[in-house]
Amino acid sequence: MASLTRTFATLALFCLLLGSTNGQLSTDYYSYSCPNLFTTVKDVVASAIAKEARMGASLLRLFFHDCFVNGCDGSILLDDTPTFTGEKTAKPNNNSVRGFEVVDQIKSAVEKACPGVVSCADILAIAARDSVVILKGPTWDVKLGRRDSKTASLQNANNDIPPPTSSLSNLTSKYATKGLSAKDMVALSGAHTIGQARCTNFRDHLYNDTNIEASFARSSLQPICPKLTGSGDNILAPLDTHTPTTFDNYYFKNLVSKRGLLHSDQELFNGGSTDSQVKSYSSSSTAFFADFVSAMIKMGDISPLTGSNGEIRKNCRKIN
């Protein structure tokens, strides 16, 4: 009887391991191979955000910029070398994306807990979720099982990530190529309820667009962002001036009041097809949170490397 019990236990473990390598993402992927993964990641993320609240937005943005370039494969984390060009110097990323040191800290902690098991791509997915939760946003079960790429694409990073000058049609098109709907696009844009942007990215909207509330532009932004290009380019302003370090629906309230910081933000509420969705989110954080969670899960499913594809990097910055 004991022998039969052991046989069934062995078969169950085999089926579990087989399920973890069959190319499917699952929320319990590391349940046995790294049972303390979630607490290990969250401890590091919480510590980083306690030191700098902006880091939550930075980690969330890393996941977005990773998934939009050849899928959620950790390629954004790869450093350039004399023989390899990564994505960090692409226009949307250069002097802009940040949080790499925090990812290094997470990876180090995870490697101590379960060496050679958890991918950098999955670490990004968990850290993004944890950042939202820590900043008082919604939670969700993160699907895992991604592997890390051995390649990166500077060209695709330049072409696929929507710039802050995007029109509504351009935003919709960029998201559609990733299998994301206009509804997903508006919900995911709500991530701009946290974080900051550089003057160089909102200067044109500030001085050349007419769909920005005059006193907001004149009193809040023009004093810190001069009209002359090259002057104050790296000065930061919060994407949501009301609650810049709380994940809520004030981003959408701002858009309704014509207080979007970026041109691409205000495009979501500018007499177009997404106005009603923005209005809905501005009056209901519950609706926004539900759609944001759905869209984040959907974005996390973009072209993951699974099974025997890719690798589990030992160092997130370089290929093994």
C-alpha positions as CSV (number, residue, x, y, z in Angstrom):
1,M,0.0,0.0,0.0
2,A,2.9,2.4,0.9
3,S,4.5,1.5,-2.4
4,L,1.3,2.3,-4.3
5,T,1.0,5.7,-2.4
6,R,4.5,6.6,-3.4
7,T,3.8,5.7,-7.0
8,F,0.8,8.0,-7.1
9,A,2.8,10.8,-5.4
10,T,5.5,10.4,-8.0
11,L,3.0,10.5,-10.9
12,A,1.4,13.6,-9.4
13,L,4.7,15.4,-9.2
14,F,5.6,14.3,-12.7
15,C,2.3,15.7,-14.0
16,L,2.9,19.0,-12.1
17,L,6.4,19.3,-13.6
18,L,5.0,18.5,-17.1
19,G,2.4,21.1,-16.7
20,S,5.0,23.7,-15.9
21,T,6.9,23.1,-19.1
22,N,4.1,22.7,-21.6
23,G,4.2,26.3,-22.8
24,Q,1.2,27.6,-20.8
25,L,1.3,30.5,-18.3
26,S,-0.3,29.8,-15.0
27,T,-0.8,31.6,-11.7
28,D,0.7,28.6,-9.7
29,Y,3.7,28.0,-11.9
30,Y,6.2,28.3,-9.1
31,S,4.1,26.9,-6.3
32,Y,6.5,24.0,-5.7
33,S,9.7,25.2,-7.3
34,C,9.8,28.6,-5.6
35,P,7.0,28.7,-2.9
36,N,8.2,32.0,-1.3
37,L,8.5,33.8,-4.6
38,F,5.8,36.3,-4.1
39,T,6.8,37.4,-0.6
40,T,10.5,37.6,-1.7
41,V,9.6,40.0,-4.6
42,K,7.1,42.1,-2.6
43,D,9.6,42.7,0.2
44,V,12.1,44.2,-2.2
45,V,9.5,46.2,-4.1
46,A,8.0,47.6,-0.9
47,S,11.4,48.6,0.4
48,A,12.2,50.4,-2.9
49,I,8.9,52.3,-3.0
50,A,9.3,53.3,0.7
51,K,12.5,54.9,-0.2
52,E,11.1,56.5,-3.4
53,A,7.4,56.4,-4.2
54,R,8.1,57.1,-7.9
55,M,9.8,53.7,-8.2
56,G,6.4,52.0,-8.3
57,A,5.5,53.8,-11.5
58,S,9.0,53.0,-12.9
59,L,8.6,49.3,-12.3
60,L,5.2,49.2,-13.8
61,R,6.5,51.1,-16.9
62,L,9.4,48.6,-17.3
63,F,6.8,45.8,-17.7
64,F,4.9,47.8,-20.2
65,H,7.9,48.7,-22.3
66,D,9.1,45.1,-22.1
67,C,5.9,43.5,-23.3
68,F,5.4,46.0,-26.2
69,V,8.7,44.9,-27.8
70,N,8.7,41.3,-28.9
71,G,6.5,40.3,-26.0
72,C,7.0,40.0,-22.3
73,D,10.5,38.4,-22.4
74,G,12.8,40.5,-20.2
75,S,14.6,41.9,-23.2
76,I,14.4,45.5,-21.9
77,L,16.7,44.5,-19.1
78,L,19.7,43.5,-21.3
79,D,22.7,45.8,-21.2
80,D,24.5,46.8,-24.3
81,T,27.9,45.2,-24.9
82,P,30.6,45.6,-27.6
83,T,28.9,42.8,-29.5
84,F,25.2,43.2,-28.5
85,T,22.8,46.1,-28.8
86,G,19.9,46.1,-26.4
87,E,16.8,48.3,-26.0
88,K,17.8,50.6,-23.3
89,T,19.1,53.3,-25.7
90,A,15.9,53.3,-27.8
91,K,14.3,56.7,-27.9
92,P,11.3,55.8,-25.7
93,N,13.8,54.2,-23.1
94,N,17.0,56.3,-23.2
95,N,17.3,58.4,-20.0
96,S,13.7,57.5,-19.3
97,V,13.1,53.9,-18.2
98,R,14.5,53.2,-14.7
99,G,14.3,50.7,-11.9
100,F,17.0,48.3,-13.2
101,E,18.8,48.3,-9.9
102,V,15.7,47.3,-8.1
103,V,15.2,44.5,-10.5
104,D,18.8,43.4,-9.8
105,Q,18.0,43.4,-6.1
106,I,14.8,41.3,-6.6
107,K,16.7,38.8,-8.8
108,S,19.4,38.5,-6.2
109,A,16.9,37.8,-3.5
110,V,15.0,35.3,-5.6
111,E,18.2,33.5,-6.7
112,K,19.1,33.0,-3.0
113,A,15.6,31.5,-2.4
114,C,15.5,29.3,-5.5
115,P,18.5,29.4,-7.8
116,G,18.0,29.2,-11.5
117,V,14.2,28.8,-11.4
118,V,12.5,32.2,-11.9
119,S,12.9,34.3,-15.0
120,C,13.6,38.0,-15.1
121,A,10.5,38.4,-17.4
122,D,8.3,36.9,-14.6
123,I,10.0,39.1,-12.0
124,L,8.9,42.2,-14.0
125,A,5.3,40.9,-14.1
126,I,5.2,40.4,-10.4
127,A,6.9,43.6,-9.5
128,A,4.5,45.6,-11.7
129,R,1.5,44.0,-9.8
130,D,3.1,44.6,-6.5
131,S,3.8,48.3,-7.3
132,V,0.2,48.9,-8.1
133,V,-1.0,47.2,-4.9
134,I,1.5,49.0,-2.7
135,L,0.3,52.4,-4.1
136,K,-3.3,51.5,-3.2
137,G,-4.4,50.1,-6.6
138,P,-6.1,46.8,-7.4
139,T,-4.6,43.4,-7.1
140,W,-4.7,40.4,-9.4
141,D,-3.2,36.9,-9.8
142,V,-0.2,37.1,-12.0
143,K,0.2,34.5,-14.7
144,L,3.8,33.1,-14.7
145,G,6.0,30.7,-16.7
146,R,7.7,33.1,-19.0
147,R,11.3,32.6,-20.0
148,D,13.9,35.2,-20.8
149,S,14.9,36.1,-24.3
150,K,18.4,35.8,-25.7
151,T,17.8,38.7,-28.0
152,A,16.6,42.3,-28.0
153,S,15.5,44.8,-30.7
154,L,16.4,48.4,-30.7
155,Q,14.5,48.9,-33.9
156,N,11.3,47.5,-32.5
157,A,11.6,49.5,-29.3
158,N,11.8,52.6,-31.4
159,N,8.9,51.6,-33.5
160,D,6.4,49.8,-31.2
161,I,6.3,51.8,-28.0
162,P,3.8,54.7,-28.5
163,P,5.4,58.1,-28.1
164,P,3.9,60.9,-26.0
165,T,3.1,62.8,-29.2
166,S,0.7,60.1,-30.4
167,S,-2.7,60.8,-31.7
168,L,-5.7,58.7,-30.7
169,S,-5.6,56.8,-33.9
170,N,-1.9,56.1,-33.5
171,L,-2.4,54.9,-30.0
172,T,-5.3,52.6,-31.0
173,S,-3.2,51.2,-33.9
174,K,-0.1,50.6,-31.8
175,Y,-2.1,48.7,-29.2
176,A,-4.1,46.8,-31.8
177,T,-0.8,45.3,-33.2
178,K,-0.3,43.8,-29.8
179,G,-3.7,42.3,-29.6
180,L,-5.0,45.0,-27.3
181,S,-8.3,46.8,-27.9
182,A,-9.0,50.5,-27.6
183,K,-10.7,49.7,-24.3
184,D,-7.5,48.0,-23.1
185,M,-5.5,51.0,-24.2
186,V,-7.6,53.5,-22.2
187,A,-7.5,51.3,-19.1
188,L,-3.7,50.8,-19.4
189,S,-3.2,54.5,-19.9
190,G,-4.6,54.9,-16.4
191,A,-1.2,53.7,-15.2
192,H,-0.3,57.4,-15.6
193,T,-2.2,58.1,-12.4
194,I,1.3,57.5,-10.9
195,G,4.8,58.6,-12.1
196,Q,6.4,61.6,-13.7
197,A,7.3,62.8,-17.1
198,R,10.1,65.0,-18.4
199,C,9.6,68.5,-19.7
200,T,10.9,67.5,-23.1
201,N,7.9,65.1,-23.4
202,F,5.2,67.5,-22.5
203,R,6.6,70.8,-23.9
204,D,4.7,70.6,-27.2
205,H,1.4,69.9,-25.5
206,L,2.0,72.7,-23.1
207,Y,2.8,75.4,-25.6
208,N,1.3,74.3,-28.9
209,D,-1.9,72.4,-28.1
210,T,-5.2,74.2,-27.3
211,N,-6.9,71.3,-25.4
212,I,-5.1,72.1,-22.1
213,E,-6.7,74.1,-19.3
214,A,-5.1,77.6,-19.5
215,S,-4.5,78.2,-15.8
216,F,-3.1,74.7,-15.3
217,A,-0.6,75.3,-18.1
218,R,0.3,78.8,-17.1
219,S,0.6,78.4,-13.3
220,S,1.6,74.7,-12.8
221,L,3.7,73.8,-15.9
222,Q,5.2,76.8,-17.7
223,P,7.2,78.0,-14.7
224,I,9.1,74.6,-14.6
225,C,9.2,73.8,-18.3
226,P,10.5,76.7,-20.5
227,K,9.4,77.0,-24.1
228,L,12.9,76.9,-25.5
229,T,14.0,73.4,-26.5
230,G,17.1,72.4,-24.6
231,S,16.2,74.4,-21.5
232,G,15.0,72.4,-18.6
233,D,14.4,69.3,-20.7
234,N,14.8,66.9,-17.8
235,I,12.7,68.7,-15.3
236,L,10.0,66.4,-14.0
237,A,6.3,67.0,-13.5
238,P,3.7,64.5,-12.1
239,L,1.5,62.8,-14.6
240,D,-1.3,63.2,-12.1
241,T,-0.9,66.4,-10.1
242,H,-3.7,65.6,-7.7
243,T,-2.5,62.3,-6.2
244,P,0.8,61.6,-7.9
245,T,1.8,58.6,-5.7
246,T,-1.6,57.0,-5.3
247,F,-3.0,54.6,-7.9
248,D,-6.6,55.9,-8.3
249,N,-8.9,57.3,-11.0
250,Y,-7.7,61.0,-10.7
251,Y,-5.8,60.6,-14.0
252,F,-9.2,60.4,-15.7
253,K,-10.7,63.2,-13.7
254,N,-7.7,65.3,-14.9
255,L,-8.4,64.4,-18.5
256,V,-12.1,65.5,-18.2
257,S,-10.8,68.8,-16.8
258,K,-8.2,69.2,-19.7
259,R,-5.3,68.7,-17.3
260,G,-3.6,65.8,-19.0
261,L,0.2,66.3,-18.9
262,L,1.1,64.6,-22.2
263,H,-0.5,65.2,-25.6
264,S,-1.2,61.4,-25.8
265,D,-3.0,61.6,-22.5
266,Q,-5.4,64.3,-23.5
267,E,-6.0,62.6,-26.8
268,L,-8.1,60.1,-24.8
269,F,-10.6,62.9,-24.0
270,N,-10.7,65.2,-26.9
271,G,-14.0,64.7,-28.6
272,G,-13.1,61.3,-29.9
273,S,-14.3,57.7,-29.5
274,T,-12.8,57.1,-26.1
275,D,-14.4,60.1,-24.4
276,S,-17.2,58.1,-22.8
277,Q,-14.8,55.5,-21.4
278,V,-12.7,58.2,-19.8
279,K,-15.8,59.8,-18.4
280,S,-16.9,56.5,-17.0
281,Y,-13.6,55.9,-15.2
282,S,-13.5,59.5,-13.9
283,S,-16.7,58.7,-12.0
284,S,-16.0,55.1,-11.0
285,S,-12.7,53.8,-9.7
286,T,-14.3,50.4,-9.5
287,A,-14.9,50.3,-13.3
288,F,-11.3,51.5,-14.0
289,F,-9.7,49.0,-11.6
290,A,-11.6,46.1,-13.1
291,D,-10.7,47.0,-16.7
292,F,-7.1,47.8,-15.7
293,V,-6.7,44.4,-14.2
294,S,-8.2,42.7,-17.2
295,A,-5.9,44.6,-19.6
296,M,-2.8,44.0,-17.5
297,I,-3.4,40.2,-17.6
298,K,-4.0,40.5,-21.4
299,M,-0.8,42.5,-21.9
300,G,1.1,39.9,-19.9
301,D,0.1,37.3,-22.4
302,I,1.8,39.0,-25.3
303,S,4.2,36.5,-27.0
304,P,5.8,34.9,-23.9
305,L,8.7,32.5,-24.4
306,T,7.8,29.2,-22.7
307,G,8.8,25.6,-22.7
308,S,12.3,25.2,-24.0
309,N,12.4,28.6,-25.7
310,G,14.7,31.3,-24.2
311,E,16.4,30.7,-20.9
312,I,16.3,31.5,-17.2
313,R,18.9,34.3,-16.9
314,K,21.3,34.2,-13.9
315,N,21.8,38.0,-14.2
316,C,18.9,40.0,-15.7
317,R,21.3,42.3,-17.5
318,K,23.0,39.7,-19.6
319,I,22.4,36.5,-21.5
320,N,23.8,33.4,-19.8
